[in-house]
Amino acid sequence: MNELPGVVSRYWWKGKLERDEETLLIIKTRPDRVGDVIDALATLHPYDTPELLAWPVAQSAPAYAAWVSAESAPPGGG
């Protein structure tokens, strides 16, 4: 996971333009675990509607992809 502090977000919320400083998280996981990550973050996040997005990885270094896959395996392996 990478934390990028100091991100400024501007968005409409309940009819008002908001401005907040936030920390952007980049979380890497296996494609089959994306739903689990989104569900967990939605439960833990203080916002009513947090920005939770997933992008497919078009290409990566094979060794790094293998490491991410191993480190984000479900509990008990898999």
HUZIUR-V255978 format. One line per field, one symbol per residue. burial: + if it has 24 or more other ideal C-beta (glycine too) atoms within 12 Angstrom, else -. A space follows every 10 residues. Layout:
BEGIN
burial->???
END
This chain:
BEGIN
burial->---------- ---------- ------+-++ ------+--- ---------- ---------- ---------- --------
END
